[in-house]
Amino acid sequence: MEILITGAIVLIAGFIIYKNVKNSSKGKCNCGDCSKNCPSRK
């Protein structure tokens, strides 16, 4: 059971990291709130 939970956590983390890298490569904000404090907006 622990292996399934760990696997799910790893998959979710991998998806979030992939999404952030994908947004960064397109020049989009990946800070979560896309405020003016986002480094990609400067």
Residue pairs with C-beta under 8 A, 6 or more apart in sequence:
19 30
20 30
23 29
23 30
24 30
24 40
27 40
28 40
29 38
29 40
29 41
30 40
31 37
31 38
31 39
31 40
34 41
35 41
